[in-house]
């Protein structure tokens, strides 16, 4: 399928650079019955008792590092853990780095370049495990998406993290989850809507535009994930009882659909997910999706088009732009039902 089918014009002023405050005051474009303008706080009333919301509880690490290779400054964004002390990272500028180089981030903190492939390098740090995690907290910055065009600051330490973040390992936030507050979660519980968590450690490649001309030529980066036996069983019970599965974000959609069986049940899963969903994919598990507004030509926009229909999403995005909705990670959201042809 041609990638330009998923292109659209987006004015710079439509991109949110800070989140709504409070989080649940963000706007919500409701596609469950036409196109209705609502607030995230309205979400519990739009769902039914007996439905189940599935969230991604991954926790974003301060994965952006500024360092020196000799006298040359380089910026590294960690995006995939290879081992206790080894990571893949996107380097800028990558041409300054060669295998065997040492990048120093602080007097007592450095990494050796193991290999380089285009903009990507593999790094071996001078420490691993908990010691590396603690050092990243001190010297790393939150890996804000490049389209925000500003450096991360102290506010982003909280803003770019969901209130239910638990399992460290993501280098990008599961952005649909950023809208939730403790107050909203309590309202969901009071409505009789079940809540469950899965883990998918979002990688930096998730938000990149697709650079090829045909989707068949695009390779999606794999991401580590966990769907526990207990959560899988709860999802299967919900569906068997007639409840709907509401995925909070595209990461949850990809994990649940990767774990789906032909009969619509899910099985426990621990491993890597690289499922690329585009129009024509037949969904087996997810009935509704809450998601932010995505980049043109991105795999995320392709996924929502596959879920709700390309014409429907094109019209919804045009409506959102006309109505002044805010786009991307810190922006507003939409609530989608699975299209008839999906």
ChimeraX attribute file (.defattr): number of C-alpha atoms within 10 A of each C-alpha:
attribute: neighborCount
match mode: 1-to-1
recipient: residues
	/A:1	12
	/A:2	12
	/A:3	20
	/A:4	14
	/A:5	13
	/A:6	19
	/A:7	16
	/A:8	13
	/A:9	9
	/A:10	14
	/A:11	9
	/A:12	10
	/A:13	10
	/A:14	15
	/A:15	20
	/A:16	18
	/A:17	18
	/A:18	15
	/A:19	20
	/A:20	18
	/A:21	10
	/A:22	10
	/A:23	20
	/A:24	22
	/A:25	18
	/A:26	21
	/A:27	23
	/A:28	25
	/A:29	26
	/A:30	23
	/A:31	18
	/A:32	15
	/A:33	10
	/A:34	9
	/A:35	16
	/A:36	13
	/A:37	14
	/A:38	16
	/A:39	17
	/A:40	22
	/A:41	21
	/A:42	16
	/A:43	17
	/A:44	19
	/A:45	11
	/A:46	10
	/A:47	19
	/A:48	14
	/A:49	16
	/A:50	17
	/A:51	23
	/A:52	24
	/A:53	21
	/A:54	23
	/A:55	25
	/A:56	32
	/A:57	25
	/A:58	26
	/A:59	25
	/A:60	25
	/A:61	24
	/A:62	25
	/A:63	25
	/A:64	23
	/A:65	20
	/A:66	18
	/A:67	21
	/A:68	15
	/A:69	17
	/A:70	11
	/A:71	7
	/A:72	11
	/A:73	15
	/A:74	20
	/A:75	18
	/A:76	24
	/A:77	25
	/A:78	27
	/A:79	25
	/A:80	25
	/A:81	19
	/A:82	12
	/A:83	11
	/A:84	13
	/A:85	18
	/A:86	22
	/A:87	19
	/A:88	22
	/A:89	24
	/A:90	22
	/A:91	23
	/A:92	16
	/A:93	13
	/A:94	18
	/A:95	12
	/A:96	13
	/A:97	23
	/A:98	16
	/A:99	13
	/A:100	12
	/A:101	16
	/A:102	20
	/A:103	24
	/A:104	20
	/A:105	19
	/A:106	12
	/A:107	6
	/A:108	8
	/A:109	16
	/A:110	18
	/A:111	21
	/A:112	21
	/A:113	19
	/A:114	18
	/A:115	16
	/A:116	19
	/A:117	11
	/A:118	9
	/A:119	14
	/A:120	19
	/A:121	23
	/A:122	23
	/A:123	27
	/A:124	20
	/A:125	19
	/A:126	14
	/A:127	16
	/A:128	15
	/A:129	11
	/A:130	11
	/A:131	11
	/A:132	16
	/A:133	18
	/A:134	12
	/A:135	16
	/A:136	18
	/A:137	14
	/A:138	10
	/A:139	16
	/A:140	20
	/A:141	21
	/A:142	28
	/A:143	26
	/A:144	24
	/A:145	18
	/A:146	10
	/A:147	15
	/A:148	16
	/A:149	9
	/A:150	10
	/A:151	12
	/A:152	17
	/A:153	12
	/A:154	9
	/A:155	10
	/A:156	16
	/A:157	16
	/A:158	12
	/A:159	20
	/A:160	25
	/A:161	22
	/A:162	24
	/A:163	17
	/A:164	18
	/A:165	18
	/A:166	14
	/A:167	16
	/A:168	14
	/A:169	23
	/A:170	27
	/A:171	27
	/A:172	27
	/A:173	29
	/A:174	30
	/A:175	24
	/A:176	28
	/A:177	23
	/A:178	26
	/A:179	26
	/A:180	19
	/A:181	18
	/A:182	11
	/A:183	10
	/A:184	18
	/A:185	17
	/A:186	11
	/A:187	17
	/A:188	22
	/A:189	13
	/A:190	12
	/A:191	16
	/A:192	15
	/A:193	20
	/A:194	20
	/A:195	18
	/A:196	15
	/A:197	18
	/A:198	21
	/A:199	25
	/A:200	28
	/A:201	29
	/A:202	26
	/A:203	22
	/A:204	23
	/A:205	18
	/A:206	18
	/A:207	20
	/A:208	17
	/A:209	17
	/A:210	21
	/A:211	12
	/A:212	14
	/A:213	13
	/A:214	13
	/A:215	18
	/A:216	12
	/A:217	11
	/A:218	14
	/A:219	12
	/A:220	16
	/A:221	17
	/A:222	18
	/A:223	23
	/A:224	19
	/A:225	22
	/A:226	19
	/A:227	21
	/A:228	16
	/A:229	14
	/A:230	11
	/A:231	18
	/A:232	20
	/A:233	14
	/A:234	17
	/A:235	27
	/A:236	17
	/A:237	13
	/A:238	16
	/A:239	19
	/A:240	12
	/A:241	11
	/A:242	10
	/A:243	19
	/A:244	22
	/A:245	24
	/A:246	26
	/A:247	27
	/A:248	24
	/A:249	22
	/A:250	24
	/A:251	26
	/A:252	26
	/A:253	29
	/A:254	20
	/A:255	27
	/A:256	27
	/A:257	20
	/A:258	19
	/A:259	21
	/A:260	20
	/A:261	13
	/A:262	9
	/A:263	8
	/A:264	16
	/A:265	19
	/A:266	24
	/A:267	20
	/A:268	15
	/A:269	19
	/A:270	16
	/A:271	11
	/A:272	16
	/A:273	22
	/A:274	14
	/A:275	16
	/A:276	19
	/A:277	23
	/A:278	21
	/A:279	17
	/A:280	12
	/A:281	13
	/A:282	13
	/A:283	20
	/A:284	18
	/A:285	25
	/A:286	22
	/A:287	19
	/A:288	25
	/A:289	25
	/A:290	24
	/A:291	25
	/A:292	30
	/A:293	25
	/A:294	20
	/A:295	24
	/A:296	20
	/A:297	22
	/A:298	18
	/A:299	26
	/A:300	25
	/A:301	25
	/A:302	25
	/A:303	20
	/A:304	28
	/A:305	23
	/A:306	22
	/A:307	29
	/A:308	21
	/A:309	20
	/A:310	20
	/A:311	9
	/A:312	15
	/A:313	20
	/A:314	17
	/A:315	12
	/A:316	19
	/A:317	19
	/A:318	13
	/A:319	15
	/A:320	23
	/A:321	16
	/A:322	9
	/A:323	11
	/A:324	12
	/A:325	21
	/A:326	24
	/A:327	24
	/A:328	22
	/A:329	29
	/A:330	24
	/A:331	25
	/A:332	30
	/A:333	29
	/A:334	25
	/A:335	23
	/A:336	22
	/A:337	19
	/A:338	18
	/A:339	17
	/A:340	8
	/A:341	13
	/A:342	16
